[in-house]
Amino acid sequence: MRTTRFTRSVLAAVTLSFVAVPLIAQGGRASPPRTGAPQNPQAGQAQTAAQQQAHQQMMTQMQNTVQRAQQIQQRAQTLAQQLQQRTQDRTQLTERDRLMLGTCEALEQQARQMHQFAQRAEEMIRSREFQRDRDMQQDMDRLRLRLEAMTKEMDESLKLMERVRDRTRTP
């Protein structure tokens, strides 16, 4: 697919809003690691079981988010393809058609990147390396929640673009 400078700049701005703004809002810092083990061995075992259960729940939620991101990517791809077909049949593109096509292509690229991000985040959450301490688990859960919010936002954006497409159909 051909992308324009406008499309790339829109994509860059959307990516920045999804990734950098939340980091800046949190001060861009991770919390310092905690030290020390539980004093009571039974409490440690109960805590480990609770952590495993929480991790399993987080994994299930992450899998749902990845599936949702994939569905959004597929819908965005379909939308872009429909607009490309609609504009291919015309000998001359209107400004509206050009803008719609560029915006949908940018949305499709963003959805593809978000899906890839969701897949990589899911791999991180599965990894034992990211389950070692409580702070890391909390950060992984925050990442999962942020990704879930991004997915909802992308879904809303896609719904809006679908409505715009429906309103701009010509007889």
N, CA, C and O of each residue as an XYZ file, in Angstrom:
684
protein
N       0.826     -1.180      0.000
C       0.000      0.000      0.000
C       0.872      1.246      0.000
O       1.919      1.285      0.647
N       0.439      2.242     -0.717
C       1.169      3.487     -0.816
C       0.784      4.389      0.343
O      -0.398      4.597      0.613
N       1.789      4.923      1.028
C       1.491      5.847      2.108
C       2.035      7.210      1.758
O       3.090      7.339      1.137
N       1.307      8.212      2.163
C       1.721      9.585      1.914
C       2.425     10.140      3.135
O       2.401      9.538      4.208
N       3.045     11.280      2.964
C       3.713     11.935      4.086
C       2.676     12.274      5.161
O       2.951     12.141      6.353
N       1.492     12.710      4.740
C       0.422     13.014      5.677
C       0.044     11.781      6.492
O      -0.114     11.858      7.711
N      -0.099     10.642      5.809
C      -0.462      9.397      6.483
C       0.600      9.012      7.501
O       0.273      8.626      8.623
N       1.870      9.113      7.118
C       2.943      8.761      8.048
C       2.958      9.691      9.248
O       3.221      9.246     10.365
N       2.682     10.965      9.043
C       2.685     11.893     10.178
C       1.508     11.625     11.098
O       1.642     11.735     12.317
N       0.350     11.273     10.535
C      -0.803     10.917     11.372
C      -0.485      9.666     12.172
O      -0.784      9.599     13.364
N       0.116      8.677     11.530
C       0.490      7.438     12.202
C       1.476      7.713     13.332
O       1.337      7.165     14.425
N       2.466      8.556     13.076
C       3.454      8.883     14.110
C       2.789      9.585     15.287
O       3.120      9.304     16.439
N       1.868     10.485     15.018
C       1.197     11.216     16.098
C       0.332     10.275     16.933
O       0.315     10.374     18.160
N      -0.379      9.371     16.282
C      -1.220      8.423     17.011
C      -0.354      7.491     17.845
O      -0.680      7.207     18.997
N       0.740      7.016     17.276
C       1.650      6.137     18.014
C       2.201      6.845     19.233
O       2.270      6.263     20.315
N       2.592      8.094     19.066
C       3.121      8.867     20.175
C       2.074      9.014     21.268
O       2.400      8.922     22.452
N       0.824      9.241     20.890
C      -0.205      9.421     21.911
C      -0.476      8.130     22.669
O      -0.802      8.171     23.855
N      -0.348      6.986     22.007
C      -0.603      5.717     22.674
C       0.553      5.278     23.571
O       0.325      4.619     24.586
N       1.777      5.627     23.217
C       2.936      5.097     23.922
C       3.596      6.125     24.831
O       3.791      5.863     26.018
N       3.942      7.284     24.292
C       4.758      8.236     25.051
C       3.969      8.999     26.089
O       4.468      9.211     27.194
N       2.761      9.420     25.781
C       1.995     10.241     26.716
C       1.757      9.532     28.046
O       1.939     10.164     29.087
N       1.355      8.240     28.076
C       1.193      7.576     29.371
C       2.501      7.482     30.154
O       2.497      7.583     31.381
N       3.622      7.288     29.451
C       4.907      7.225     30.143
C       5.262      8.569     30.757
O       5.753      8.633     31.884
N       5.017      9.632     30.022
C       5.306     10.965     30.542
C       4.419     11.262     31.738
O       4.871     11.846     32.723
N       3.148     10.856     31.652
C       2.221     11.098     32.750
C       2.658     10.375     34.027
O       2.374     10.839     35.131
N       3.346      9.241     33.877
C       3.818      8.488     35.036
C       5.207      8.941     35.462
O       5.799      8.345     36.362
N       5.722      9.955     34.848
C       7.038     10.461     35.196
C       8.154      9.714     34.497
O       9.325     10.027     34.714
N       7.830      8.734     33.662
C       8.832      8.002     32.904
C       9.744      7.141     33.750
O      10.795      6.710     33.275
N       9.372      6.879     34.987
C      10.238      6.105     35.879
C       9.522      4.845     36.349
O       8.303      4.824     36.525
N      10.299      3.820     36.543
C       9.794      2.592     37.149
C       9.983      2.700     38.653
O      10.861      3.426     39.119
N       9.177      1.991     39.404
C       9.322      2.030     40.860
C      10.547      1.228     41.278
O      10.917      0.270     40.598
N      11.187      1.607     42.395
C      12.376      0.883     42.839
C      12.016     -0.533     43.278
O      10.921     -0.751     43.796
N      12.914     -1.500     43.082
C      12.605     -2.882     43.443
C      12.498     -3.044     44.956
O      13.201     -2.390     45.726
N      11.607     -3.924     45.347
C      11.439     -4.235     46.764
C      12.329     -5.406     47.125
O      12.624     -6.265     46.295
N      12.751     -5.425     48.376
C      13.600     -6.520     48.829
C      12.939     -7.192     50.012
O      12.022     -6.652     50.632
N      13.431     -8.390     50.310
C      12.922     -9.112     51.473
C      11.942    -10.190     51.081
O      11.188    -10.045     50.119
N      11.960    -11.268     51.832
C      11.061    -12.390     51.595
C      10.053    -12.436     52.724
O      10.298    -11.855     53.781
N       8.919    -13.112     52.537
C       7.945    -13.225     53.611
C       8.556    -13.955     54.812
O       9.341    -14.888     54.643
N       8.200    -13.531     56.005
C       8.747    -14.102     57.228
C       8.160    -15.481     57.522
O       8.880    -16.358     58.000
N       6.903    -15.692     57.257
C       6.203    -16.931     57.556
C       6.181    -17.818     56.301
O       5.683    -17.386     55.261
N       6.719    -19.066     56.377
C       6.741    -19.937     55.182
C       5.344    -20.234     54.640
O       5.158    -20.291     53.425
N       4.349    -20.426     55.530
C       2.990    -20.693     55.062
C       2.416    -19.475     54.343
O       1.699    -19.599     53.350
N       2.739    -18.326     54.854
C       2.285    -17.104     54.199
C       2.941    -16.987     52.829
O       2.314    -16.529     51.874
N       4.195    -17.399     52.733
C       4.903    -17.378     51.456
C       4.262    -18.305     50.446
O       4.152    -17.958     49.270
N       3.832    -19.495     50.890
C       3.180    -20.442     49.992
C       1.822    -19.914     49.551
O       1.456    -20.040     48.382
N       1.078    -19.328     50.470
C      -0.224    -18.760     50.127
C      -0.054    -17.595     49.157
O      -0.831    -17.418     48.218
N       0.995    -16.803     49.417
C       1.261    -15.673     48.541
C       1.650    -16.162     47.145
O       1.225    -15.582     46.146
N       2.447    -17.217     47.072
C       2.853    -17.784     45.790
C       1.635    -18.315     45.036
O       1.515    -18.092     43.831
N       0.739    -19.009     45.718
C      -0.475    -19.532     45.078
C      -1.346    -18.383     44.578
O      -1.907    -18.448     43.485
N      -1.452    -17.337     45.383
C      -2.241    -16.183     44.972
C      -1.600    -15.495     43.775
O      -2.297    -15.039     42.868
N      -0.269    -15.422     43.774
C       0.437    -14.807     42.648
C       0.239    -15.624     41.375
O       0.052    -15.070     40.292
N       0.282    -16.942     41.519
C       0.073    -17.801     40.353
C      -1.340    -17.631     39.798
O      -1.538    -17.568     38.585
N      -2.311    -17.559     40.695
C      -3.687    -17.371     40.260
C      -3.862    -16.008     39.585
O      -4.526    -15.900     38.554
N      -3.271    -14.982     40.167
C      -3.348    -13.647     39.576
C      -2.664    -13.628     38.213
O      -3.148    -13.000     37.271
N      -1.533    -14.321     38.121
C      -0.819    -14.380     36.840
C      -1.647    -15.104     35.791
O      -1.692    -14.683     34.635
N      -2.295    -16.178     36.180
C      -3.136    -16.915     35.237
C      -4.300    -16.044     34.759
O      -4.653    -16.056     33.579
N      -4.882    -15.300     35.673
C      -5.968    -14.398     35.304
C      -5.453    -13.314     34.347
O      -6.114    -12.975     33.365
N      -4.275    -12.784     34.645
C      -3.678    -11.769     33.782
C      -3.420    -12.351     32.392
O      -3.653    -11.679     31.388
N      -2.943    -13.588     32.327
C      -2.682    -14.227     31.038
C      -3.971    -14.387     30.232
O      -3.990    -14.136     29.027
N      -5.035    -14.802     30.894
C      -6.321    -14.968     30.214
C      -6.805    -13.631     29.665
O      -7.264    -13.546     28.526
N      -6.700    -12.592     30.482
C      -7.120    -11.265     30.041
C      -6.250    -10.779     28.886
O      -6.744    -10.142     27.955
N      -4.972    -11.076     28.947
C      -4.058    -10.655     27.884
C      -4.387    -11.378     26.586
O      -4.352    -10.773     25.515
N      -4.705    -12.657     26.669
C      -5.081    -13.414     25.470
C      -6.334    -12.808     24.838
O      -6.430    -12.712     23.615
N      -7.286    -12.405     25.667
C      -8.501    -11.768     25.153
C      -8.170    -10.450     24.458
O      -8.746    -10.129     23.419
N      -7.245     -9.694     25.031
C      -6.839     -8.426     24.435
C      -6.145     -8.653     23.098
O      -6.385     -7.914     22.144
N      -5.287     -9.665     23.019
C      -4.602     -9.979     21.760
C      -5.616    -10.376     20.693
O      -5.505     -9.955     19.542
N      -6.601    -11.183     21.069
C      -7.632    -11.581     20.110
C      -8.427    -10.369     19.628
O      -8.730    -10.240     18.442
N      -8.755     -9.496     20.558
C      -9.506     -8.295     20.196
C      -8.676     -7.402     19.273
O      -9.201     -6.851     18.306
N      -7.391     -7.261     19.568
C      -6.505     -6.457     18.711
C      -6.430     -7.056     17.312
O      -6.399     -6.322     16.324
N      -6.401     -8.373     17.222
C      -6.365     -9.024     15.915
C      -7.659     -8.767     15.144
O      -7.623     -8.517     13.939
N      -8.792     -8.828     15.828
C     -10.070     -8.546     15.169
C     -10.123     -7.098     14.672
O     -10.621     -6.823     13.580
N      -9.607     -6.190     15.480
C      -9.574     -4.781     15.076
C      -8.685     -4.612     13.861
O      -9.035     -3.887     12.930
N      -7.537     -5.275     13.859
C      -6.633     -5.201     12.717
C      -7.329     -5.694     11.458
O      -7.209     -5.078     10.400
N      -8.052     -6.794     11.564
C      -8.740     -7.347     10.400
C      -9.835     -6.400      9.906
O     -10.003     -6.220      8.700
N     -10.577     -5.795     10.834
C     -11.617     -4.834     10.443
C     -11.012     -3.610      9.773
O     -11.543     -3.112      8.780
N      -9.898     -3.127     10.318
C      -9.236     -1.958      9.735
C      -8.727     -2.283      8.338
O      -8.817     -1.451      7.435
N      -8.197     -3.474      8.155
C      -7.712     -3.887      6.840
C      -8.871     -3.959      5.847
O      -8.740     -3.520      4.705
N      -9.988     -4.504      6.277
C     -11.165     -4.592      5.417
C     -11.657     -3.205      5.035
O     -12.001     -2.958      3.879
N     -11.689     -2.303      6.006
C     -12.126     -0.936      5.743
C     -11.222     -0.265      4.715
O     -11.711      0.356      3.771
N      -9.934     -0.383      4.887
C      -8.987      0.228      3.948
C      -9.136     -0.379      2.551
O      -9.086      0.336      1.551
N      -9.320     -1.696      2.487
C      -9.481     -2.350      1.189
C     -10.759     -1.888      0.488
O     -10.772     -1.673     -0.724
N     -11.832     -1.741      1.267
C     -13.093     -1.273      0.681
C     -12.935      0.133      0.103
O     -13.424      0.431     -0.986
N     -12.247      0.985      0.852
C     -12.050      2.351      0.362
C     -11.131      2.375     -0.853
O     -11.329      3.177     -1.765
N     -10.139      1.513     -0.870
C      -9.260      1.442     -2.043
C     -10.040      0.998     -3.275
O      -9.868      1.559     -4.357
N     -10.896     -0.005     -3.114
C     -11.703     -0.479     -4.237
C     -12.643      0.619     -4.718
O     -12.816      0.825     -5.919
N     -13.238      1.307     -3.778
C     -14.182      2.364     -4.122
C     -13.496      3.488     -4.895
O     -14.070      4.057     -5.823
N     -12.272      3.796     -4.504
C     -11.572      4.883     -5.182
C     -10.898      4.425     -6.482
O     -10.626      5.249     -7.355
N     -10.630      3.142     -6.618
C     -10.011      2.636     -7.849
C     -10.958      2.759     -9.034
O     -10.519      2.972    -10.165
N     -12.232      2.629     -8.781
C     -13.217      2.675     -9.855
C     -13.378      4.081    -10.434
O     -13.945      4.246    -11.514
N     -12.888      5.078     -9.733
C     -13.051      6.454    -10.189
C     -11.823      6.900    -10.976
O     -10.697      6.490    -10.694
N     -12.067      7.736    -11.952
C     -10.950      8.239    -12.742
C     -10.241      9.383    -12.037
O      -9.049      9.605    -12.249
N     -10.972     10.110    -11.197
C     -10.365     11.235    -10.495
C     -10.808     11.192     -9.028
O     -12.000     11.126     -8.729
N      -9.828     11.230     -8.123
C     -10.129     11.204     -6.695
C     -10.487     12.594     -6.205
O      -9.859     13.585     -6.578
N     -11.494     12.649     -5.375
C     -11.819     13.919     -4.733
C     -10.930     14.074     -3.505
O     -10.314     13.110     -3.050
N     -10.869     15.269     -2.981
C     -10.086     15.530     -1.763
C     -10.608     14.668     -0.619
O      -9.830     14.123      0.164
N     -11.929     14.549     -0.528
C     -12.547     13.731      0.521
C     -12.095     12.280      0.416
O     -11.748     11.656      1.419
N     -12.101     11.746     -0.803
C     -11.685     10.353     -0.999
C     -10.216     10.158     -0.623
O      -9.857      9.180      0.034
N      -9.384     11.089     -1.042
C      -7.955     10.998     -0.743
C      -7.705     11.042      0.766
O      -6.904     10.269      1.292
N      -8.390     11.944      1.452
C      -8.237     12.047      2.907
C      -8.759     10.794      3.618
O      -8.126     10.287      4.543
N      -9.900     10.313      3.182
C     -10.462      9.093      3.790
C      -9.522      7.911      3.593
O      -9.265      7.153      4.528
N      -9.021      7.761      2.402
C      -8.135      6.645      2.105
C      -6.857      6.729      2.940
O      -6.433      5.734      3.528
N      -6.253      7.897      2.993
C      -5.034      8.067      3.776
C      -5.259      7.810      5.261
O      -4.433      7.180      5.922
N      -6.375      8.298      5.778
C      -6.683      8.098      7.194
C      -6.936      6.625      7.498
O      -6.484      6.113      8.522
N      -7.646      5.955      6.622
C      -7.914      4.525      6.839
C      -6.642      3.694      6.737
O      -6.470      2.728      7.480
N      -5.760      4.060      5.834
C      -4.486      3.339      5.730
C      -3.660      3.541      7.001
O      -3.025      2.607      7.490
N      -3.672      4.764      7.530
C      -2.953      5.036      8.784
C      -3.569      4.247      9.941
O      -2.848      3.707     10.780
N      -4.886      4.181      9.984
C      -5.568      3.419     11.027
C      -5.244      1.933     10.914
O      -5.052      1.249     11.920
N      -5.188      1.447      9.685
C      -4.843      0.047      9.469
C      -3.421     -0.246      9.960
O      -3.186     -1.258     10.620
N      -2.491      0.630      9.641
C      -1.111      0.439     10.093
C      -1.031      0.478     11.619
O      -0.326     -0.323     12.232
N      -1.746      1.400     12.213
C      -1.752      1.510     13.674
C      -2.339      0.248     14.303
O      -1.818     -0.244     15.304
N      -3.404     -0.270     13.731
C      -4.017     -1.492     14.256
C      -3.055     -2.673     14.135
O      -2.972     -3.503     15.040
N      -2.327     -2.749     13.014
C      -1.354     -3.820     12.826
C      -0.249     -3.723     13.878
O       0.141     -4.728     14.472
N       0.251     -2.506     14.102
C       1.295     -2.317     15.110
C       0.788     -2.627     16.509
O       1.508     -3.211     17.319
N      -0.437     -2.242     16.791
C      -1.005     -2.521     18.108
C      -1.142     -4.029     18.327
O      -0.882     -4.526     19.423
N      -1.546     -4.746     17.294
C      -1.669     -6.195     17.404
C      -0.305     -6.826     17.657
O      -0.178     -7.725     18.488
N       0.707     -6.359     16.945
C       2.067     -6.870     17.169
C       2.541     -6.542     18.585
O       3.160     -7.375     19.248
N       2.252     -5.347     19.036
C       2.601     -4.940     20.401
C       1.910     -5.852     21.416
O       2.526     -6.279     22.392
N       0.644     -6.146     21.186
C      -0.108     -7.021     22.093
C       0.513     -8.416     22.129
O       0.619     -9.022     23.196
N       0.917     -8.918     20.985
C       1.544    -10.236     20.939
C       2.858    -10.241     21.711
O       3.129    -11.173     22.468
N       3.669     -9.212     21.525
C       4.962     -9.140     22.240
C       4.745     -8.983     23.744
O       5.456     -9.592     24.543
N       3.779     -8.181     24.122
C       3.490     -8.002     25.549
C       3.006     -9.308     26.164
O       3.338     -9.620     27.307
N       2.228    -10.065     25.414
C       1.763    -11.365     25.902
C       2.953    -12.300     26.121
O       2.996    -13.030     27.112
N       3.910    -12.281     25.206
C       5.121    -13.096     25.374
C       5.888    -12.677     26.626
O       6.390    -13.525     27.363
N       5.976    -11.383     26.860
C       6.664    -10.894     28.052
C       5.971    -11.382     29.316
O       6.622    -11.843     30.253
N       4.672    -11.279     29.334
C       3.916    -11.680     30.528
C       4.082    -13.171     30.789
O       4.147    -13.597     31.943
N       4.151    -13.970     29.722
C       4.354    -15.413     29.876
C       5.739    -15.762     30.410
O       5.907    -16.768     31.099
N       6.708    -14.949     30.098
C       8.091    -15.235     30.426
C       8.320    -15.254     31.935
O       7.807    -14.403     32.661
N       9.079    -16.215     32.389
C       9.435    -16.309     33.813
C      10.282    -15.120     34.254
O      10.242    -14.717     35.417
N      11.044    -14.565     33.324
C      11.896    -13.417     33.642
C      11.084    -12.239     34.165
O      11.562    -11.461     34.990
N       9.862    -12.116     33.684
C       9.031    -10.984     34.080
C       8.089    -11.331     35.226
O       7.200    -10.547     35.557
N       8.276    -12.490     35.831
C       7.449    -12.908     36.960
C       8.257    -12.975     38.243
O       7.730    -13.389     39.275
N       9.505    -12.585     38.208
C      10.416    -12.800     39.334
C      10.056    -12.020     40.585
O      10.126    -12.568     41.685
N       9.680    -10.783     40.453
C       9.365    -10.025     41.660
C       8.013     -9.335     41.519
O       7.464     -9.195     40.426
N       7.512     -8.921     42.645
C       6.166     -8.356     42.718
C       6.059     -7.055     41.917
O       5.059     -6.820     41.239
N       7.080     -6.224     41.997
C       7.042     -4.965     41.256
C       6.986     -5.203     39.751
O       6.270     -4.511     39.026
N       7.747     -6.187     39.294
C       7.737     -6.501     37.867
C       6.352     -7.001     37.458
O       5.847     -6.633     36.397
N       5.739     -7.836     38.293
C       4.395     -8.329     38.005
C       3.395     -7.174     37.952
O       2.509     -7.144     37.097
N       3.547     -6.232     38.869
C       2.651     -5.077     38.865
C       2.846     -4.244     37.598
O       1.879     -3.771     37.002
N       4.089     -4.073     37.199
C       4.349     -3.334     35.963
C       3.769     -4.065     34.754
O       3.222     -3.431     33.852
N       3.881     -5.371     34.730
C       3.322     -6.151     33.622
C       1.797     -6.026     33.609
O       1.183     -5.956     32.544
N       1.196     -6.000     34.793
C      -0.257     -5.832     34.863
C      -0.648     -4.432     34.388
O      -1.652     -4.273     33.694
N       0.128     -3.431     34.752
C      -0.136     -2.069     34.268
C      -0.017     -2.012     32.748
O      -0.822     -1.363     32.079
N       0.984     -2.690     32.211
C       1.155     -2.746     30.763
C      -0.059     -3.400     30.106
O      -0.560     -2.926     29.086
N      -0.515     -4.480     30.701
C      -1.693     -5.174     30.166
C      -2.921     -4.261     30.195
O      -3.680     -4.200     29.228
N      -3.107     -3.558     31.303
C      -4.250     -2.650     31.410
C      -4.154     -1.509     30.401
O      -5.159     -1.102     29.819
N      -2.958     -1.003     30.199
C      -2.759      0.079     29.230
C      -3.060     -0.404     27.820
O      -3.681      0.303     27.027
N      -2.615     -1.614     27.521
C      -2.877     -2.193     26.209
C      -4.376     -2.426     26.013
O      -4.912     -2.205     24.927
N      -5.030     -2.866     27.057
C      -6.482     -3.067     26.992
C      -7.185     -1.736     26.689
O      -8.110     -1.691     25.878
N      -6.744     -0.664     27.339
C      -7.323      0.656     27.092
C      -7.036      1.114     25.658
O      -7.905      1.688     25.002
N      -5.821      0.861     25.177
C      -5.468      1.217     23.804
C      -6.354      0.472     22.812
O      -6.785      1.032     21.804
N      -6.616     -0.788     23.110
C      -7.455     -1.602     22.226
C      -8.867     -1.039     22.170
O      -9.474     -0.971     21.101
N      -9.385     -0.638     23.317
C     -10.727     -0.044     23.343
C     -10.752      1.257     22.550
O     -11.698      1.507     21.802
N      -9.730      2.085     22.704
C      -9.656      3.340     21.966
C      -9.570      3.089     20.462
O     -10.231      3.771     19.679
N      -8.766      2.121     20.063
C      -8.628      1.799     18.644
C      -9.956      1.285     18.096
O     -10.331      1.619     16.972
N     -10.657      0.492     18.864
C     -11.960     -0.017     18.444
C     -12.936      1.140     18.233
O     -13.675      1.160     17.249
N     -12.939      2.091     19.146
C     -13.816      3.258     19.003
C     -13.444      4.073     17.763
O     -14.324      4.533     17.036
N     -12.159      4.250     17.524
C     -11.708      4.984     16.340
C     -12.151      4.279     15.062
O     -12.589      4.917     14.105
N     -12.031      2.977     15.064
C     -12.436      2.200     13.895
C     -13.942      2.302     13.675
O     -14.389      2.442     12.537
N     -14.714      2.236     14.729
C     -16.173      2.386     14.599
C     -16.525      3.748     14.007
O     -17.412      3.850     13.159
N     -15.831      4.789     14.452
C     -16.066      6.124     13.904
C     -15.733      6.178     12.420
O     -16.492      6.743     11.634
N     -14.610      5.598     12.035
C     -14.223      5.601     10.626
C     -15.214      4.800      9.782
O     -15.495      5.169      8.642
N     -15.734      3.729     10.323
C     -16.738      2.947      9.591
C     -18.013      3.775      9.390
O     -18.643      3.713      8.333
N     -18.381      4.543     10.409
C     -19.566      5.403     10.266
C     -19.318      6.503      9.233
O     -20.197      6.819      8.431
N     -18.138      7.071      9.257
C     -17.788      8.100      8.275
C     -17.831      7.504      6.867
O     -18.371      8.107      5.940
N     -17.258      6.317      6.727
C     -17.284      5.646      5.417
C     -18.720      5.452      4.943
O     -19.037      5.706      3.781
N     -19.589      4.999      5.851
C     -20.978      4.759      5.477
C     -21.673      6.051      5.069
O     -22.514      6.048      4.170
N     -21.332      7.138      5.714
C     -21.949      8.428      5.389
C     -21.415      9.011      4.080
O     -22.100      9.802      3.432
N     -20.235      8.639      3.697
C     -19.652      9.222      2.483
C     -19.856      8.356      1.262
O     -19.353      8.684      0.188
N     -20.566      7.281      1.392
C     -20.824      6.433      0.207
C     -21.636      7.211     -0.801
O     -22.600      7.896     -0.457
N     -21.237      7.097     -2.033
C     -21.977      7.781     -3.094
C     -22.846      6.771     -3.818
O     -22.445      5.619     -3.981
N     -24.012      7.175     -4.251
C     -24.927      6.225     -4.921
C     -24.420      5.755     -6.260
O     -25.084      4.961     -6.927
